[in-house]
Amino acid sequence: MYDKLIFETSKKGKRGVRLPRLDVPRKNDLIPTDLKRKNPVGLPEVSEPEVVRHFVNLSNKNHHIDRGFYPLGSCTMKYNPKINEQTCRLSGFTGLHPFQDENHAQGALKLMVELGGMLTEITGMDGVTLQPAAGAHGELTGLLIMRAYHESKGEPRRKVIIPDSAHGTNPASIITAGYDVVQIPSGEDGLIDLDRLRKALDEQVAAMMITNPNTLGLFESQVLEIAEAVHKVGALLYMDGANLNALLGIAKPGDMNFDVVHLNLHKTFSTPHGGGGPGSGPVVVKKHLVPFLPEPIPQRSGDGFRWADHSQRSIGRIGSFYGNFGVFVRAYTYILMMGAQGLRKVSENALINANYLKRLLEPHYDLPYNRTPLHEAVFSGDCLKEFGVKTTDVAKRLLDYGFHAPTIYFPLIVHEALMIEPTETESKDALDAFADAMIMIMEEARDNSDLLKGAPYTTPVGRLNEAAAARALDVNYYNRKTSTD
Ligand SMILES: *Cc1c(COP(=O)(O)O)cnc(C)c1O
């Protein structure tokens, strides 16, 4: 399986494309000499089939959703319908310039206004910004909006409360927004402990951020009481909406009395993500926060669409241009293709799939918070300790069986966590095959733990130093490894 780098495939004079012959006189002096390149650019010279094979082979080295099951908990790695890719490649969209006059970008503005309307309807909220580039960016935006709200009342406040099951981006966003983090321990049932919350609440609390369903896949059944307690001290309630795939068409954050919610279009509403791909983290808010939304805001105007006038109280820009437009087109296509009934089915099937997997695996793995989960279930690999095996070993071994690993070691409140989110796009056969692999690995742990500690064996590279592999990229590692094997 030795693969050359594309630079090693290069042979002088080979070409993938040929431009048509010039049909105008050649002019050589259009670019000033001092701006011209002194040395050749050093691009590989290869034919079209060589380029195609190179990248197709590379794409097969990584696990991806078009190749197999990808149960990465919290990340909602659902199949991305290919029609999304067709619509976002429409030349009317790809040819737009970010500074295009609004009269010449009516279709794009209309899409943004309508997508925003769909998101506010789905969530039961009043206003929206599509600008944030990811979930974490949405959190920061939401916090800045809440900060502006409190400051407009002359009381900036100091603290934001999160439960200890929170996603790591929550405390990071709180600090970035200039607040102190107050973390409260979850109750034994894995939910927010209302008594502890009440003790932590005072007039210095600006907001509480919760994920619902939470990172254990459990619905915060006391959310109305939580909202009441938070609002009573004048604080605001924020929902990290990354787990919205459990709620579509079933429950609205607006009805749960949240003031601000961020959504992850790249999770709930398809769009390929992972490996740093483009995301989008729209923020939806209730009426009292609408004046603080970042600008620019597209809006309806007569028969057409335009950018809204400047609002004195807006927090201003939070990114360049208008957000990740390609992701908007994908989410818009996805929502229209699904329709209201279809979206509800998405969540219903996501819930059924997660509960089915939970039932298959619970006789074999520990389940510390054993309640009916919504869209994901969090197991613990603690039961493997007696064989000297860790959750990491299970994750690596799954690759040999052709599956991506679940999310591991998160949430932090579960030892040796294995967070499994199947999503609605997997068949019963896929779930059965995954459960079989998990059970087989448990048997391997018992009978041959050394085998697990060396896994994976079938991937292009085995166990890398994960920090160094990302920070000190060594593109020749694989070639050296195969030549010494
Ligand atoms: C994914 C996720 C985030 C962060 O979203 P990004 O788009 O990765 O920045 C925040 N909270 C939860 C619960 C998540 O699953």
The ligand as an SDF file (V2000), in Angstrom:
LIG
                    3D

 15 15  0  0  0  0  0  0  0  0999 V2000
  -20.0500   20.3660   19.0680 C   0  0  0  0  0  0  0  0  0  0  0  0
  -20.4660   20.9650   20.3340 C   0  0  0  0  0  0  0  0  0  0  0  0
  -20.1340   22.2990   20.6430 C   0  0  0  0  0  0  0  0  0  0  0  0
  -19.1970   23.1490   19.8060 C   0  0  0  0  0  0  0  0  0  0  0  0
  -19.5540   23.2640   18.4710 O   0  0  0  0  0  0  0  0  0  0  0  0
  -18.4320   23.5620   17.3650 P   0  0  0  0  0  0  0  0  0  0  0  0
  -19.2100   23.7600   16.1120 O   0  0  0  0  0  0  0  0  0  0  0  0
  -17.5610   22.3390   17.3370 O   0  0  0  0  0  0  0  0  0  0  0  0
  -17.6740   24.7630   17.7830 O   0  0  0  0  0  0  0  0  0  0  0  0
  -20.6340   22.8380   21.8240 C   0  0  0  0  0  0  0  0  0  0  0  0
  -21.3870   22.1120   22.6510 N   0  0  0  0  0  0  0  0  0  0  0  0
  -21.7250   20.8170   22.3950 C   0  0  0  0  0  0  0  0  0  0  0  0
  -22.5930   20.0570   23.3680 C   0  0  0  0  0  0  0  0  0  0  0  0
  -21.2640   20.1940   21.2330 C   0  0  0  0  0  0  0  0  0  0  0  0
  -21.5650   18.9190   20.9800 O   0  0  0  0  0  0  0  0  0  0  0  0
  1  2  1  0
  2  3  1  0
  2 14  2  0
  3  4  1  0
  3 10  2  0
  4  5  1  0
  5  6  1  0
  6  7  2  0
  6  8  1  0
  6  9  1  0
 10 11  1  0
 11 12  2  0
 12 13  1  0
 12 14  1  0
 14 15  1  0
M  END
$$$$
